[in-house]
Amino acid sequence: MSTSHELAQVNVARLRAPLDSAQLADFVDLLDPVNSLAERSDGFVWRLQSEGGDATDIEGFGFDVDGSPGVIVNMSVWRDVEALSAFVYGGLHREVLARRREWFERMAQAYTACWWVPAGHRPDVPEAEQRVLHLRRHGPTPHAFTLHRPVAADDAPVDGLAGRPL
């Protein structure tokens, strides 16, 4: 793995109800603990956040609203695929993933994407939107891929995480 690159990731969730609703109260209550855990995780580099400390009020992915109360965007940068995978599929975050259908609608198209960025680069929402749209059109490529079919920073395929649903 090249230390000249870091792994960016984005995921989008289409809300089942407004963020201030009783239906999403548990999710909202878990935002700070999950974000804090991410920031303390080995390999964590950066996460998108507003002045409020999370990204729930950052607009983007309007094309995915599709009649829902809205979408939320989560974007972060990690040292490598292994570090991101350890966080995503472990501990509290795994518990949140297990409950995601309570809070978010199922999306038929790709709603998460990973890509390599030069070390120190912090992606913005338009860049993330472009990566997700690329993944939807072309499937996993070095330009945009998934944790199930990751690509190394040098464009070489790496072992996927088959059987670990995201």
C-alpha positions as CSV (number, residue, x, y, z in Angstrom):
1,M,0.0,0.0,0.0
2,S,1.3,3.4,-1.0
3,T,1.6,6.0,1.8
4,S,1.2,8.6,-0.9
5,H,-2.5,7.8,-1.0
6,E,-5.4,7.6,1.4
7,L,-8.8,6.0,1.0
8,A,-11.8,8.2,0.6
9,Q,-15.3,6.8,1.2
10,V,-18.8,8.1,0.9
11,N,-22.1,6.6,1.7
12,V,-25.5,8.1,1.2
13,A,-28.7,7.2,3.1
14,R,-32.3,8.0,2.0
15,L,-34.2,8.9,5.2
16,R,-37.5,7.1,6.1
17,A,-38.5,10.1,8.2
18,P,-37.3,13.5,9.1
19,L,-34.1,13.6,11.3
20,D,-36.1,15.2,14.1
21,S,-38.8,12.5,14.1
22,A,-39.2,9.9,16.8
23,Q,-38.5,7.2,14.2
24,L,-35.0,8.5,13.8
25,A,-34.3,9.4,17.4
26,D,-32.1,6.3,18.1
27,F,-30.1,7.0,15.0
28,V,-29.6,10.7,15.8
29,D,-28.6,9.7,19.4
30,L,-25.9,7.3,18.0
31,L,-24.3,9.9,15.7
32,D,-21.9,11.4,18.3
33,P,-20.8,8.0,19.7
34,V,-20.2,6.5,16.2
35,N,-18.4,9.6,15.0
36,S,-16.2,9.7,18.1
37,L,-15.4,6.0,17.7
38,A,-14.4,6.6,14.1
39,E,-12.1,9.4,15.1
40,R,-10.4,7.2,17.6
41,S,-10.1,4.3,15.2
42,D,-6.7,3.1,13.9
43,G,-6.3,4.4,10.3
44,F,-8.9,7.2,10.6
45,V,-7.7,10.4,8.9
46,W,-10.7,12.8,8.4
47,R,-14.5,13.0,8.2
48,L,-16.9,15.5,6.6
49,Q,-18.7,17.6,9.2
50,S,-20.5,20.9,9.5
51,E,-20.1,23.3,12.4
52,G,-22.6,21.0,14.3
53,G,-20.0,18.2,14.3
54,D,-21.7,15.8,12.0
55,A,-22.7,15.9,8.3
56,T,-26.5,15.6,8.6
57,D,-27.1,19.2,7.5
58,I,-24.6,19.1,4.6
59,E,-26.5,19.1,1.3
60,G,-25.7,16.8,-1.6
61,F,-27.0,13.9,-3.6
62,G,-30.3,15.7,-4.3
63,F,-30.8,13.2,-7.2
64,D,-31.3,10.5,-4.6
65,V,-34.1,12.1,-2.5
66,D,-36.8,10.4,-4.6
67,G,-39.7,11.6,-2.5
68,S,-38.1,10.8,0.8
69,P,-37.7,13.4,3.6
70,G,-34.1,13.7,2.4
71,V,-30.7,12.1,2.2
72,I,-27.7,12.3,4.5
73,V,-24.1,12.0,3.4
74,N,-21.3,10.4,5.3
75,M,-17.8,10.9,3.9
76,S,-14.4,10.2,5.4
77,V,-10.8,9.4,4.6
78,W,-8.8,6.5,6.0
79,R,-5.3,5.1,5.8
80,D,-6.4,2.0,3.8
81,V,-9.1,-0.5,3.0
82,E,-8.3,-2.6,6.0
83,A,-8.7,0.3,8.5
84,L,-12.0,1.4,7.0
85,S,-13.3,-2.2,6.9
86,A,-12.3,-2.8,10.6
87,F,-14.4,0.3,11.6
88,V,-17.4,-0.4,9.3
89,Y,-17.8,-4.1,10.2
90,G,-16.8,-3.8,13.9
91,G,-18.3,-2.8,17.2
92,L,-20.9,-0.1,17.5
93,H,-20.9,0.7,13.8
94,R,-21.8,-2.9,13.0
95,E,-24.7,-2.6,15.4
96,V,-25.9,0.6,13.7
97,L,-25.6,-1.2,10.3
98,A,-27.8,-4.0,11.6
99,R,-30.5,-1.4,12.3
100,R,-30.2,0.7,9.1
101,R,-33.5,-0.5,7.6
102,E,-35.4,1.1,10.6
103,W,-34.1,4.5,9.5
104,F,-33.2,4.4,5.8
105,E,-34.9,3.3,2.7
106,R,-33.3,0.5,0.6
107,M,-31.6,2.0,-2.4
108,A,-31.5,0.0,-5.6
109,Q,-28.3,1.7,-6.9
110,A,-24.9,2.0,-5.4
111,Y,-25.0,4.3,-2.3
112,T,-21.4,3.9,-1.2
113,A,-18.1,4.4,-3.0
114,C,-14.4,4.3,-2.2
115,W,-11.6,5.9,-4.2
116,W,-7.9,6.7,-3.6
117,V,-6.9,10.3,-3.1
118,P,-3.5,11.8,-2.8
119,A,-2.4,12.0,0.9
120,G,-3.7,15.2,2.4
121,H,-6.6,15.7,-0.1
122,R,-10.0,16.1,1.5
123,P,-12.8,15.4,-1.0
124,D,-15.9,17.5,-1.2
125,V,-19.5,16.5,-1.9
126,P,-19.5,17.2,-5.7
127,E,-16.4,14.9,-6.0
128,A,-18.2,12.2,-4.0
129,E,-21.4,12.6,-6.1
130,Q,-19.3,12.1,-9.3
131,R,-17.6,8.9,-7.8
132,V,-21.0,7.4,-6.9
133,L,-22.5,8.2,-10.3
134,H,-19.4,6.7,-12.0
135,L,-19.8,3.5,-9.9
136,R,-23.5,3.3,-10.8
137,R,-22.7,3.6,-14.5
138,H,-19.5,1.4,-14.7
139,G,-19.4,-0.8,-11.7
140,P,-16.3,-1.1,-9.6
141,T,-13.2,0.4,-11.3
142,P,-10.1,2.1,-9.9
143,H,-12.0,5.4,-10.2
144,A,-14.7,4.2,-7.8
145,F,-15.1,0.9,-6.1
146,T,-16.6,-0.8,-3.1
147,L,-15.3,-2.6,0.0
148,H,-16.6,-5.8,-1.6
149,R,-14.4,-5.3,-4.7
150,P,-11.6,-3.0,-3.6
151,V,-8.7,-1.8,-5.7
152,A,-5.3,-1.0,-4.3
153,A,-3.8,2.5,-4.7
154,D,-1.7,1.2,-7.6
155,D,-4.9,-0.1,-9.4
156,A,-4.2,-3.7,-8.5
157,P,-7.2,-5.6,-7.2
158,V,-7.1,-6.7,-3.5
159,D,-8.9,-9.3,-1.6
160,G,-12.6,-8.3,-1.4
161,L,-14.8,-8.6,1.6
162,A,-17.4,-10.9,0.1
163,G,-20.0,-12.0,2.6
164,R,-19.7,-8.9,4.7
165,P,-22.8,-6.9,3.7
166,L,-22.6,-3.1,3.8
